[in-house]
């Protein structure tokens, strides 16, 4: 096996290992704190109750609930970008119930994620937690933001991880009230950036051996 191939395989192995287990998490308090190129979804590209689970696959993200039912676009006047939010609401009198969580899966290694949240109107709901998971669905870290209890989708929750994550979960505490998110923003670094992150450990190891 020639030397360039060995280097690339070693880098890939180091990159894979870096994505396993606990990560160092930085809490982000606004979209202005993101450092990588971003993708933002405002959820205003469909009508009320449009199922959005696979609607944004071309952007590298898929949404889900634990029970397998639809995550929908939902009309909401008091949000950062009307008319819609992304929500886990009850969509009909005889349909599936609301749930207090929303999952996001990414098709590429991701390092930053955030969104504005709301629907905070009591019923024991006092905080939202954003958790991230590595390629093997092992928890990597989380951040929690307390609600301001104004029933508007206007508070930001976000994080940056020093190792890639492949899925995330937004979850409300308490005993009631669905997840409501708007203007979700996430970053998938360009290939050159990902390669540099993966090569970091290898480069450091090589430098030490040459000293």
C-alpha positions as CSV (number, residue, x, y, z in Angstrom):
1,X,0.0,0.0,0.0
2,X,1.5,3.4,-1.0
3,X,2.2,6.2,1.5
4,X,-0.7,8.6,0.4
5,X,-3.3,5.9,0.8
6,X,-1.9,5.0,4.3
7,X,-2.1,8.7,5.3
8,X,-5.7,9.0,4.1
9,X,-6.9,5.8,5.8
10,X,-5.2,6.9,9.1
11,X,-6.8,10.3,8.8
12,X,-10.2,8.7,8.3
13,X,-9.8,6.5,11.3
14,X,-8.8,9.4,13.5
15,X,-11.8,11.4,12.3
16,X,-14.2,8.5,13.0
17,X,-12.7,8.0,16.5
18,X,-13.1,11.8,17.2
19,X,-16.9,11.5,16.7
20,X,-17.4,8.9,19.4
21,X,-18.3,9.7,23.0
22,X,-18.5,13.0,24.9
23,X,-17.6,16.2,23.1
24,X,-16.7,19.7,24.3
25,X,-19.9,21.7,23.9
26,X,-20.2,25.5,23.6
27,X,-23.6,27.0,24.1
28,X,-24.7,29.4,21.3
29,X,-27.1,32.2,22.2
30,X,-27.8,33.5,18.7
31,X,-27.2,32.7,15.1
32,X,-24.5,35.4,15.0
33,X,-22.2,33.1,17.0
34,X,-22.0,30.4,14.3
35,X,-18.5,30.2,12.8
36,X,-19.0,27.7,9.9
37,X,-21.1,28.3,6.7
38,X,-24.8,27.9,7.7
39,X,-28.0,26.6,6.3
40,X,-31.2,28.1,7.7
41,X,-34.8,26.7,7.3
42,X,-37.6,29.1,8.0
43,X,-40.4,26.5,7.4
44,X,-42.4,28.9,5.4
45,X,-42.4,27.0,2.2
46,X,-45.6,25.0,2.7
47,X,-49.1,25.3,4.0
48,X,-50.4,24.6,7.5
49,X,-50.0,20.9,8.7
50,X,-47.8,19.9,5.8
51,X,-45.8,16.9,6.9
52,X,-42.1,17.9,7.0
53,X,-40.3,14.7,8.1
54,X,-38.5,14.3,4.7
55,X,-39.3,17.7,3.2
56,X,-35.7,19.0,3.6
57,X,-33.7,16.0,2.7
58,X,-32.0,18.0,-0.1
59,X,-30.6,20.2,2.6
60,X,-29.2,17.2,4.5
61,X,-31.7,17.0,7.4
62,X,-34.7,14.8,8.3
63,X,-37.1,15.2,11.2
64,X,-39.0,12.6,13.2
65,X,-40.9,11.7,16.3
66,X,-40.3,8.6,18.4
67,X,-43.8,7.3,17.6
68,X,-43.2,7.6,13.8
69,X,-45.9,10.2,13.1
70,X,-45.5,13.4,11.2
71,X,-43.7,16.5,12.3
72,X,-45.5,19.3,10.6
73,X,-45.4,22.9,9.4
74,X,-47.8,24.8,11.7
75,X,-49.2,28.3,11.4
76,X,-47.9,30.5,14.2
77,X,-48.3,34.3,14.2
78,X,-45.9,35.1,17.1
79,X,-42.6,33.7,15.8
80,X,-39.4,35.0,14.4
81,X,-40.4,34.5,10.8
82,X,-44.2,34.0,10.3
83,X,-46.3,32.3,9.1
84,X,-45.0,28.8,10.0
85,X,-43.0,27.0,12.7
86,X,-42.0,23.3,12.8
87,X,-44.1,21.5,15.4
88,X,-45.0,18.2,17.0
89,X,-48.7,19.1,17.4
90,X,-51.9,17.1,17.2
91,X,-53.1,17.5,13.6
92,X,-56.7,16.3,13.9
93,X,-59.2,15.2,16.6
94,X,-58.7,11.6,15.8
95,X,-55.0,11.8,14.8
96,X,-51.8,11.1,16.8
97,X,-51.3,13.1,19.9
98,X,-48.8,15.9,20.4
99,X,-45.4,15.0,21.8
100,X,-42.8,17.0,23.7
101,X,-39.8,16.1,21.6
102,X,-38.5,16.5,18.0
103,X,-35.6,14.6,16.4
104,X,-33.3,15.8,13.6
105,X,-31.0,13.5,11.7
106,X,-28.2,14.7,9.4
107,X,-26.8,13.2,6.3
108,X,-23.3,14.6,6.9
109,X,-21.2,15.2,10.0
110,X,-22.5,18.4,11.7
111,X,-20.8,20.7,14.2
112,X,-23.3,23.5,15.0
113,X,-27.1,23.5,15.4
114,X,-29.7,25.9,16.8
115,X,-33.3,27.2,16.5
116,X,-35.8,29.5,18.0
117,X,-38.3,27.8,20.3
118,X,-41.5,28.7,22.0
119,X,-45.0,27.4,22.9
120,X,-44.0,28.1,26.5
121,X,-47.3,28.7,28.3
122,X,-47.1,26.9,31.5
123,X,-48.2,23.3,32.3
124,X,-44.9,22.7,34.0
125,X,-42.9,23.5,30.9
126,X,-40.0,25.6,32.1
127,X,-37.0,24.6,29.9
128,X,-36.0,23.1,26.5
129,X,-33.0,20.9,26.1
130,X,-31.0,20.3,22.9
131,X,-29.0,17.1,22.9
132,X,-26.7,15.7,20.2
133,X,-25.6,12.2,19.3
134,X,-22.6,10.7,17.5
135,X,-22.6,8.4,14.5
136,X,-23.4,5.4,16.8
137,X,-26.3,7.3,18.5
138,X,-24.2,7.8,21.7
139,X,-25.0,11.1,23.5
140,X,-22.3,13.6,23.0
141,X,-23.6,16.6,25.1
142,X,-26.5,19.0,25.6
143,X,-27.5,22.5,26.5
144,X,-30.7,23.7,28.3
145,X,-32.5,27.1,28.1
146,X,-35.2,28.2,30.5
147,X,-38.4,29.5,29.0
148,X,-39.5,33.1,29.3
149,X,-43.2,32.0,29.4
150,X,-44.5,34.5,26.8
151,X,-45.9,31.8,24.4
152,X,-43.9,33.2,21.5
153,X,-41.4,31.3,19.4
154,X,-38.6,33.8,20.2
155,X,-35.9,32.2,22.3
156,X,-32.8,30.7,20.8
157,X,-31.2,27.5,21.8
158,X,-28.0,26.3,20.1
159,X,-24.6,24.6,20.5
160,X,-21.3,23.9,18.9
161,X,-19.4,20.6,19.2
162,X,-15.7,20.0,18.8
163,X,-16.5,16.6,17.3
164,X,-19.1,15.8,14.7
165,X,-22.7,14.8,15.5
166,X,-25.2,13.1,13.3
167,X,-28.5,13.5,15.1
168,X,-30.1,15.8,17.7
169,X,-33.1,16.0,19.9
170,X,-35.1,19.1,21.1
171,X,-37.2,18.2,24.2
172,X,-39.5,20.2,26.4
173,X,-39.8,19.4,30.1
174,X,-43.0,19.4,32.1
175,X,-46.1,17.3,31.3
176,X,-47.7,19.2,28.3
177,X,-47.0,21.3,25.2
178,X,-45.5,20.3,21.9
179,X,-42.2,21.4,20.5
180,X,-42.3,24.6,18.3
181,X,-39.2,25.6,16.4
182,X,-38.5,28.3,13.8
183,X,-35.5,29.5,11.8
184,X,-33.4,26.4,12.4
185,X,-29.8,26.9,11.5
186,X,-27.1,24.3,11.2
187,X,-23.6,24.0,9.7
188,X,-22.0,21.2,7.7
189,X,-18.4,22.4,7.1
190,X,-17.1,22.4,3.5
191,X,-15.1,19.2,2.6
192,X,-11.8,21.0,3.0
193,X,-12.7,22.0,6.6
194,X,-13.9,18.5,7.5
195,X,-10.6,17.1,6.1
196,X,-8.6,19.5,8.2
197,X,-10.5,18.6,11.3
198,X,-9.9,14.9,10.6
199,X,-6.3,15.4,9.8
200,X,-5.6,17.4,13.0
201,X,-4.7,14.5,15.2
202,X,-2.6,12.8,12.5
203,X,-0.7,16.0,11.8
204,X,0.0,16.5,15.5
205,X,1.2,12.9,15.9
206,X,3.5,13.2,12.9
207,X,5.0,16.4,14.1
208,X,5.8,14.9,17.5
209,X,7.5,11.9,15.9
210,X,9.6,14.2,13.8
211,X,10.8,16.3,16.7
